[in-house]
């Protein structure tokens, strides 16, 4: 049976009236690139500073952090004060990944007849809760019981909440054949060795997933206050690994597809349940913008974008920026170009201001929207040619970058970028003498800084150019023996096979931080 049914006339009217009914085309500025911003409707208004209970995977922890910063009350976090081990693990102790385990926690919170001990597993002389984060240390049974009761009390606070946010994580879950419960996390390896027949991996079907989710939603409605609302999301964080005989990317696609389908049906079934498309926003965005280097966890910039959109939409509070507001934040946008790009393209009229347009050009270049950068450059006062040169550099056009530079920028804050660009461009095209000239000119303006020679040395080292050693040595001398620079030089010497030189340099280190000492020890092992 369809979850939505429209007559032909209703369907035609819908496509005409819906501004987001068509896929955005690749172009100058759109709602897909580099950060996707799917449209959505809300259906209710969340009171500013209201009480929200958050359930779900690690993405829910990102949501909590931003909501807390914006003044909302989050009773789920109160559980962290109940036990020092909770605090040591951090808020990820609250992570809840699968629809069955979410349903479990809600049922245990509101059904007093639950057998608590079914949640526990003995490890040596201590016990662990099979449904808490698997980095929790074994403890006395009474301590583990108190932890479970604290968690149940936290979930019972739903009765006083304005809204519940549920983030669905995965469909590949573990089943405890002894208790008949699905677990929240993978059993510890020692458990799988001790009781290999007790635990099973289950890849849930759609019907199993939707049944668990429906039971959880109905329980929230039954126990929550009148008018309680539920926002459902799907975590964009992929499976770190799969236990199936499949590529993790294929397994993850199935897992998220099942959850997204269940979320769609549940929002069409209950009028107090709403879907927020953070999953679409993040997975449809440029991965270099949306994810950190591990390709698993989500970047803070796109979390801030999504939670900002959600809070603004559900509280009904529109933030009206003025040109002066934007100017005040220009340094922030330079430091966080992903956010800067989104804010400035959402407020494109302000880019008629040459300074604002210049920052948009920088941000657009940083996120790979060179077409937007080119457009913004036509609105700037780029007298030095630096913005155009930066755009050429990210496109690996060193000759174009050098040709674009007209003069040294007057803004002192741009000097490091100016000289660094000249050095990098000349090294790229093997113009060694010109690179040295730029480094020396920079050093003359900053005689006590080793940075000009450090930049030159590292660029030459990346090209396996033996002349890097000379400039590493110059940087070390100017710095007065900076430990970090000595370590960089020793690392380079080791990579070129000069073990004796690396050992001599490491012997020059007299003071070092703990991190530097560890790095020194690793290098000495390689000498």
N, C-alpha and C positions, 0 to 999 in steps of 0.2 A: 504494500500500500504506500503511495507517495507521501512524503512528509510535507509537501506543499502542493497545492492544486490551484491553478489560475485559469480562468476562461481566456479565450483568445483575445478579447478586447482588454481584459485586465492585464494580460501579458504585454500587449502593445503599449498600453498606457504606462506600464511600469518602465519599459525600456526607454520611453521618451522622457519620462520625468526624473529618472535616476541619473545624476551627473556622473556616476561612477560605473555605469552599465557596460562601458566598452574598455577594452584593454588599452592602457596608455601606450602611445607610439613613442619610439625612440626619437628624441628631439632635444631642444635646448634645455628646457626645464620641465620635468614631469614628476608625478607622485610615485614613481617606481625606482628611480636611480638618483643617487647611490643608495639612499635609504628608502625602502618602500613604506608608504603610508596609506594602507587600505582604508577606505571609508567604512564607517560603521554607525549604527544607531544605538541609542542608550536605553531608552524605555523607563528610566527612573533617575532621580537626582540624589546624589549621596551628600549628606550634610557635611560641611567643612568641619574637620576635627572629629568626624564620626568614628565609631568603633567597628573595626573590620577584622575578621578572622581569616587567616591565610592558610591554605592547605596545599601541599604539593611538593614538587621536586625542587632542585636547587634554584630554578628560575623563580620560584615563589619567594625564595630568600632575597633575591634581587628586588622583587616587588616590595617586600617588607621594608627593606632599607630605605627605599625612596619614599614610600608612604610615611614612614616614621619621620623622616626629615621634613615632610610637608605637614606635620602636625596631627596625623591620624593616630588613634589609639589602636594598639595591636596586642590583644591579650595573649596571643600564641607565644609572644616573646617573654611573657612573664614566667613561663616554665623554666627559662634558663637560670632564674634566680633560685630555683628550688634545690639545686645540687651542684657542687663544685665541678663534678665531671661534665655536667651539661655545659657549664660555662667554658671549660677547657676545650671541648669539642667545638663549641660555637653554635650558631643557629642552624648549622646543617644537621644537628641532632634532630631537628623537626622535619627533615626531608621525608616525604612520603611519595612513592613513585608510581604505584599501580592502582588502578581503580578498585581492585579487591581490598588492598590494604587501607585505602582511604575509607572504604565502607566499614572495614573492621574497626578502625579507631572511633568512628562515629557510633557504631553499635555498642562498643565497649564503654564509651562515655555515658550512654544513656540507658544501658541495660545492666542493672546492678547484679544480676545473677551470673554475670560472666565469670568463668573460672580463670582468675589471674594467672595461676601457676602454669596454665597451658601456654603462656607466652614465654616461659623461662627455660633455659638450658644450662645444665651444670657443666662448668669447665674447671677441672681440677678441684680446688677448694672453694671456688667462687661460682657465681652465676651471672648470666647475661640475659638480656631481654632480646628475643629473636626479632622483635619488631622495631627496635631502635637502631640507630646508626652502628654499623659493625666495627667501629673503632672504639666504642665504649669499653672500658676496662671491666673485667669480671669483678664482682663485689659480693658482699654478704647478701643472702637471700632477702633479708628485711630491707636492705638498702635498695635492691632491685625492685622490690614491691613498692617502696615509697616513690621511686621514679615513675613506675607505671601509674600510680595513683595521681601523681602530679600531672602527668600527661593527660589522664582522663579528665582531671579537673579543668585543665586548659581547654579541652574540646567542649566541655560542658558550658564554658563561657559563651558559646554560640548563642545561648538563650538571650543574652543581653546585647547582641551585635546588630548593627544596622545592615551589614552585608557580609557575605562569605565569598572569598575568591578561591577558586579551585584551579590549580594548574596540574594538568594530566601529564605524566612523564613517560611511561613505557607500557608495552603489552607483553614483554618477555619477562615472566615472573617465576618465582620459586614457590613450590607447594610443599607443606609439611604433612606427610601422610599420617603421622602419629596423631596430630591434633585436628587435622582437617582444615587448617587455616592457610591462606596464602601469606607468605612473608613479605615484608617491606623491602628487604634487601637480599642479596646473595648470601647464603650461609657462609660462615668462615670456613677456610680450607680444612682446618682441623676437624670441624663438624662433619664435613663431607667424607673425610677419611674414617672417622669413628663410626659414623652411621650412614654408609653409602646408600642404603636402601630406604632411608627415611625421607630424603628430600628429592624432589623431581622438578625439572624445568618444564614450565608450561608456556606455550605461546598462545595467548588467549584469542578466541574467536571474537567476532563482532558482537554476537549475541551475549556472550559471557561479559564482555566489557560494558555494554549498554545496560544489562541487568544490574550490575554492581553500581554503576553510576546512578541509575534511576532509584535504587534503594537508598543510596546516600542522599540524593536530593530530597526524596520524600521524608527522610528522617529530619533533615534540616528544616523543612517546612513544618513538620509536626512539632518539633521541639523549640524552634526559633520564635522570636517575638512576632507579633502581627506586622505584616509589611516587610518582613526580611527579604532581601534580594540576594541573588547568587550571580556572580560573574565567573564564567568558565573560560579558561584558556588552555592551550596545549603548549607544553614546553618546547622551545626551539632547540634545546640542548640535545644533541643526538646520543644514541647509545655509544658509550666509550668502547665497548667490546660486545660481541655476541657469542653466546654459547652454542648457537645453531651452526650447522654445517652450511654456512652461507656467508657471502661478503657482508661485513657490518653495515655497509651503505644500503644494501638490499633489505637486510633485516630491519634497519632503522626506518626505511620507507614504509614497510608494512606496519610497524609498530605505531608510527605517527599517523598513518592513514586511518587505522582503526580508531584511534583516539579522536582524531579530527571528525570522523564520521559520527561517532557517538556524541561528541559535543554538539554537532549540528542538530541531530535528532532531539537531544535533550532540550535544546533551546526552543525548538519548534513545539515541544510537548508541554512545557511549563511556562506560563507567562511571566513568572518572577525570575526566570533564568535567562541570562544574556551572555552572548559570546563576544569576547574582545580579541581582535585578530593580531595579537603580538606574534603568534607563530608565523603568519603570513608575512608580516612586516619584516621579520628577521631572516627567515629562510629565503625570501625573494630579493633581499638586498645583496649588494656586492659583498661576498664573503670577507674580503679584506677589510671592509668597513664594519661588518656585523659580528665577526668572531675574533677572538684573540688568536695568538700564534698557534695554540694547540688545536685549532679548528673544532673545538668542542664547546668551550665556554663563550658566553656572549659578551661583547664589548660593553663597557660602562656607558659609552656614548649612546648606543642604540637602546640600552635599557632606559636611560634617562629620557630619550625621545618618546618611547612607548608609554612609560608610566606618566610622563608629563601630559601626553595626549589623553590618556585614560582619565587621569584626575581632572583635567580641564573639562572633558566631555561629561563626566558623571557628576561633577559638582556644579556644572553650569557656569563656572567662573571664567569669563573670557579675559585673557591677558592682552591688553592693548599696548603695544610698544610705540614709543615715539622715536624720532630720529636721535634725540639726545640719549635715550635709553640704549640705543644700538651703539652710538659712539662710545659710551662709557664701557661697553662690553667688548670693544674691538680687540683688545689684548687677549681676552678670554677666548674669543673666536679664533685668533691666531694659534693659541695653545691647544684648542680643541676644534680643529678644522671641520670635523664631521658635523658637530653641533652647529658651528658657524655657518657651514653651507646650508643646512636646513633652515636656520633662522633667517638668514639673509635672502634665500630664494623664496621663503614664505612671506617676506616683507620686501619684495623686489623694488618697490617704489623708492625706498630709502637709498638704493644703489645709484640714484641720480647724483648723490653726494660723492665726489671723487675719492675721498678717503675710504668711505664704506665700500665703494666699488673695488678699490684696490685690495681690501681685505677679502672680498668675495672672490677676486681673482686668485689670491693665495689659497683660500679654502678649496675652491673648485679644482685647482691644480693638485692639491694634496689628496683629494678623493678621486682623482682620475677623470673629472668632467672637464676636459680640455676645451670642449665647445663653449661651455659656460664661461670658462676663464678667458677665452678669446673675446667673447662678448663683453665681459666686464672690463677688459683692458681698454676697450674703446671709450669707456666712461671715466677712466682714471687720468691723473696727472703723473704718468710714469716717466718723468723727465730723465731719470737715470737709466731707464731701460731694464731695471732689475726684474720687474714682474714678468716682462716678456722673456728675459733670459732664464728665469726659473722655469717657466713653461717649456722652453726648449730643452732644458736639462732633464726634466722628468720624461721627456720623449726621446732621451738619449741623443739629442742633437747638440753636441758640444760646440761645433762650429757656429751654429745659429745663435747659441747662447752668448758666445764671445762677441759676435757681430752685433747683438742686440744692446749690449752695454754701451751707453753713451757717456756716462760720467759717474764719478763716485757719488753715492747718495748723501744728501745733507743730513739725514736723520742718523744720529750716531748709533741707534739701535740696529740699523741695517748694515753697519760696516762689517761685522763678522760674517754675515750672509754674503755680502759683496765679495770680500776677499776669498772666502771659502769656495764660492762658486767659481771664481777665476782659477783657483788652484785646481779644483776638481775637473773643470772643463779642459784645462791644459794637460793634465795628466791623462785624461781620456784619449786625447789625440796625440799623445806622445810628444808634447812640447815642453820638455823638462825645464829648459832655461826660463821659459815664461812662467811656469809654475813656481820656480824658485824665486823669480823676481816678485811675484805677487806675495809669497810668504815673507820675504825680507821687507817689502814695503809695509805689510801688515805689522810685522814685528817692530819696525821703526815707530809705528804709531802706538804700540803697546809693548814697550821694551821689557817689562817684567812678566809678560805672559808667555808661557811655553806653547800656547794653543796653535799659533801659526805653524810652528815646526812639527807639532804633534799631528796636525791635519795632513801636512805634506807627507810625513813619514808613514802614516796609516794608509794613505792612498797609494803610495809607492809600494808598500808591503802587499797590498791587495793585488797589485800587478806583478808580484814576485820580482820587483826591481831591487837589486842589491844596494842601490843608493839610499834605500830607506834607512839603513843602519846609521849613516851619517846624521840624518835629521832626527832620528830617535835620540842619538847622543846629544845633539844640540838642545832638544827639548828638555832632556834630563838636566843638562847643565843650567839652562835658564831657570828651571823650576827649583834649583837648589837640592836636587835629589828626591823629587817627589816619588813616593813608593809606587803609586799606580802606574806612573810612566816607566819606572824601572821594570816593573812586572810586564808591561806591554812590550818593552824592548827585549826582555829575556824570552818571552813567548815567541817573538819574531825570530830571534837568533836560533832558538831550538828548531823552529820549522825549517830554517835554512841549513840545519845540520851543524851549526856552530855551538856545540855543547859547552866547550871551554869558555867561550865568550858569555854564554848565558849564565854559567856558574859564577863567573867573576862578577857579573852585574848583580846577581842575587845576593852575593856576599856584601854588597854595598848597602843593603837594606838594614837599617838600625831600628826603625820604628814602623809598626804596621798595625792596622786594625785586625780584629779576629778574622774577618773575611779575607783580608789581604794575606794574613798568615796562612790560611788554608790554601789560597792560590799559590803562594810561595812554596808550600810543602808539595803540592801537586807538580809544580814545575821542577823542583829538586829531584823528585822521583824519576822524572824523565831525562835528567841530565846524565 
